[in-house]
Amino acid sequence: MYALLSAPPPSPTPPDRPPARPPGGRPLREAAWLDGPANYDRVFQVVRAAVHRVLGIGRPGLGLGLSDLPPGLGAYWQVSGNVIVLNEGLVAAMRSHARTPLELNSFVYVLLAHEYLHALGYLDEGEVRRVTAYVTRRAFGPDHPASRMASGDLWRMFPFLSDTRGGNGQSIRIVRQFDTSSTDTYIR
């Protein structure tokens, strides 16, 4: 399993893998979807668009589960699995503390982007943290909340996350209607 814990200091160097094609100069159209209320599927569509735009890679057909995990664990993806599992307690804590929908959605974006990159083959934890920050900065610019979160330590930025009630992850609730842009023709 791979998990998002506290991030290392931002790396000034691009990821070890160069982008498959350089991103365009135009802004990521889907970035505006983070500004207002959004469900997990909508945020994940932004993740997929950003990763595809910056790195030129993607993977369809992932699922999402929610579970009460220990507070130091934001999310995980099991190697060779098809499901990303988010820490439902951390998302709930962020939902109650976030000042804007953009802040909440940026938080969820960072957790999903990190695990999505694992699912795309970035298995080294340090590398996936650097690539998450790189993709996010290239997709949204350095001043976007998601860029600041991806480049920093979520638990230092939001100390209340450490006080979140945690669980043991034994129960996972699958989110319906997730990754619909790649599964809508065969899963309803």
C-alpha positions as CSV (number, residue, x, y, z in Angstrom):
1,M,0.0,0.0,0.0
2,Y,1.1,3.5,-0.6
3,A,-0.2,6.4,1.4
4,L,0.0,10.2,1.6
5,L,1.7,11.2,4.8
6,S,3.4,14.5,5.5
7,A,5.1,15.8,2.4
8,P,8.8,16.5,2.2
9,P,10.1,20.0,1.4
10,P,9.3,21.1,-2.1
11,S,11.8,19.9,-4.7
12,P,13.1,22.6,-7.1
13,T,13.7,19.9,-9.7
14,P,11.1,18.5,-12.1
15,P,10.2,14.8,-11.7
16,D,12.6,12.1,-12.8
17,R,10.3,11.3,-15.7
18,P,10.0,14.1,-18.2
19,P,6.5,15.1,-19.4
20,A,5.4,13.0,-22.3
21,R,4.4,16.3,-24.0
22,P,4.7,19.8,-22.7
23,P,1.6,21.5,-21.3
24,G,0.0,24.2,-23.3
25,G,0.1,27.8,-22.4
26,R,-3.7,27.9,-21.9
27,P,-5.2,27.4,-18.4
28,L,-6.6,24.0,-17.5
29,R,-10.3,24.4,-18.3
30,E,-11.3,22.0,-15.5
31,A,-9.5,24.0,-12.8
32,A,-12.7,26.1,-12.4
33,W,-14.5,23.0,-11.3
34,L,-12.7,23.2,-8.0
35,D,-14.1,26.7,-7.2
36,G,-17.6,25.6,-6.2
37,P,-19.3,22.6,-4.7
38,A,-18.0,19.4,-6.3
39,N,-18.3,15.7,-5.6
40,Y,-15.5,13.2,-5.7
41,D,-16.0,12.4,-9.3
42,R,-15.8,16.1,-10.4
43,V,-12.6,16.6,-8.4
44,F,-11.1,13.4,-9.9
45,Q,-11.9,14.6,-13.4
46,V,-9.7,17.6,-12.6
47,V,-7.0,15.3,-11.4
48,R,-7.1,13.2,-14.6
49,A,-7.1,16.3,-16.8
50,A,-4.2,17.8,-15.0
51,V,-2.1,14.6,-15.1
52,H,-2.9,14.0,-18.7
53,R,-2.1,17.7,-19.6
54,V,1.2,17.8,-17.8
55,L,2.5,14.2,-18.1
56,G,0.5,12.9,-21.1
57,I,-0.6,9.7,-19.3
58,G,-3.7,8.3,-17.7
59,R,-5.6,5.3,-16.5
60,P,-9.3,4.7,-16.7
61,G,-11.6,2.7,-14.5
62,L,-10.5,3.4,-11.0
63,G,-12.8,3.2,-8.0
64,L,-13.0,5.2,-4.8
65,G,-13.6,4.0,-1.3
66,L,-14.0,5.9,1.9
67,S,-12.8,4.5,5.2
68,D,-11.9,5.8,8.7
69,L,-8.2,5.5,8.6
70,P,-5.6,6.6,11.2
71,P,-5.3,10.5,11.2
72,G,-1.7,10.4,9.8
73,L,-2.9,8.5,6.7
74,G,-4.6,10.7,4.0
75,A,-5.4,8.0,1.5
76,Y,-3.9,4.8,0.0
77,W,-3.9,2.8,-3.2
78,Q,-2.9,-0.9,-3.1
79,V,-0.3,-1.8,-5.7
80,S,-2.1,-3.4,-8.7
81,G,-5.4,-2.4,-7.2
82,N,-8.3,-0.5,-8.8
83,V,-9.5,1.4,-5.8
84,I,-8.2,4.5,-4.1
85,V,-9.2,4.7,-0.4
86,L,-9.6,8.2,1.1
87,N,-9.6,8.8,4.8
88,E,-13.2,9.8,5.4
89,G,-12.4,11.4,8.8
90,L,-9.8,13.7,7.4
91,V,-12.2,14.8,4.5
92,A,-15.0,15.4,7.1
93,A,-12.6,17.5,9.3
94,M,-11.4,19.5,6.3
95,R,-15.0,20.0,5.2
96,S,-15.9,21.5,8.6
97,H,-12.8,23.7,8.7
98,A,-12.5,24.8,5.1
99,R,-13.1,28.5,4.5
100,T,-14.2,27.9,0.9
101,P,-15.2,25.1,-1.5
102,L,-11.9,25.8,-3.3
103,E,-9.9,25.0,-0.2
104,L,-11.9,21.7,0.4
105,N,-11.7,20.6,-3.2
106,S,-8.0,21.4,-3.4
107,F,-7.4,19.2,-0.4
108,V,-9.3,16.3,-1.9
109,Y,-7.6,17.0,-5.3
110,V,-4.1,16.6,-3.6
111,L,-5.1,13.3,-1.9
112,L,-6.6,11.9,-5.1
113,A,-3.8,13.2,-7.4
114,H,-1.1,11.6,-5.1
115,E,-2.8,8.2,-5.2
116,Y,-3.7,8.4,-8.9
117,L,0.0,8.9,-9.7
118,H,0.8,5.8,-7.6
119,A,-1.8,4.0,-9.8
120,L,0.0,5.2,-12.9
121,G,3.2,3.6,-11.8
122,Y,5.0,6.2,-9.6
123,L,5.7,3.9,-6.7
124,D,8.4,5.7,-4.8
125,E,6.8,7.9,-2.2
126,G,9.3,10.7,-2.5
127,E,9.0,10.7,-6.3
128,V,5.2,10.7,-6.2
129,R,5.2,13.7,-3.8
130,R,7.5,15.7,-6.1
131,V,5.4,14.7,-9.2
132,T,2.1,15.6,-7.5
133,A,3.5,19.1,-6.7
134,Y,5.0,19.4,-10.2
135,V,1.8,18.5,-12.0
136,T,-0.3,20.7,-9.8
137,R,1.9,23.8,-10.2
138,R,2.1,23.3,-14.0
139,A,-1.7,22.8,-14.2
140,F,-2.8,25.6,-11.8
141,G,0.2,27.9,-11.2
142,P,2.2,28.3,-8.0
143,D,-0.4,30.4,-6.2
144,H,-3.4,28.1,-6.4
145,P,-4.4,26.5,-3.1
146,A,-3.9,23.0,-4.5
147,S,-0.3,23.9,-5.6
148,R,0.5,25.2,-2.1
149,M,-1.0,22.1,-0.5
150,A,0.8,19.7,-2.9
151,S,4.1,21.4,-2.3
152,G,3.8,21.5,1.5
153,D,2.9,19.4,4.5
154,L,-0.9,19.1,4.9
155,W,-0.6,18.3,8.6
156,R,1.4,21.5,9.2
157,M,-0.8,23.6,7.1
158,F,-3.9,22.2,8.8
159,P,-2.9,21.1,12.3
160,F,-6.5,20.1,13.2
161,L,-6.0,17.1,10.9
162,S,-3.8,15.5,13.5
163,D,-6.6,15.6,16.1
164,T,-9.1,13.9,13.8
165,R,-10.7,10.8,15.2
166,G,-9.2,7.9,13.3
167,G,-10.1,4.3,12.7
168,N,-8.5,1.1,11.7
169,G,-9.7,1.0,8.0
170,Q,-11.5,-2.3,8.4
171,S,-14.6,-1.0,6.7
172,I,-14.6,0.6,3.2
173,R,-17.6,2.3,1.7
174,I,-17.4,2.4,-2.1
175,V,-18.4,5.7,-3.7
176,R,-20.9,5.3,-6.6
177,Q,-20.6,7.4,-9.7
178,F,-16.8,7.8,-9.6
179,D,-14.5,8.1,-12.6
180,T,-17.6,8.4,-14.7
181,S,-15.8,10.0,-17.6
182,S,-14.1,6.7,-18.3
183,T,-16.8,4.3,-17.2
184,D,-20.1,5.9,-18.2
185,T,-20.5,3.8,-21.3
186,Y,-20.4,0.5,-19.4
187,I,-21.0,1.2,-15.7
188,R,-24.2,2.9,-14.6
